[in-house]
Amino acid sequence: MQIRRDATLVSSVLFTIAFACLIPAELSNALVGHRNGGQLDSAFGEVAKLLSDLGFASLAIIFIGMIVTWVAYVQKLRWAWFVMSIIVWVWAFPLMILPLLRHSIALTWAEWFSSAIKGPGPARDAAEEVLIFSLMVIALLLPVISFFRPKGSQRTS
């Protein structure tokens, strides 16, 4: 058995790692409304319902992304690259990065990094989101040439 080592395969593995890292948090969000037997007081009930809906929608997008990655993306079908681009820029960017850009944080980069390493909290959550999003962008850009070079200019090895 020969293992293919090309940019598309590496990109597919990176997408899979990024999506797999997101599953526990989104599953937790999806189950928010189902904890405590679904009994939530009215003040937090609507927020929990919205968070639960967002979690289920995000899980659906994650699984669609994984299916597209391993069925069409590895075959270098152009539409699969566009689907993954939409997932990265229309779903992941507004969900993971845009909230960080909207809030002014009074920490320097060194303080943020130090706080993220020390222990769990908002700084670590933000750092994880930035790393996962960066992984997705790298996975998207890595095989661009493979997807968009003219068919006649493929190299033979």
Buried (B, 14 or more C-beta within 10 A) or exposed (E): EEEEEEBBBBBBEBBBBBBEBBBEBBBEBBEBBEEEEEEBEEEEEEEBEEBBBBBBBBBEBBEBBBEBBBEBBBEBBEEBBEBBBEBBEEBBBEBBBEEBEEEEEEEEEEEBEEBBEEEEEEBBBBBBBBBBBEBBBBBBEBBEEBBEEEEEEEEEE
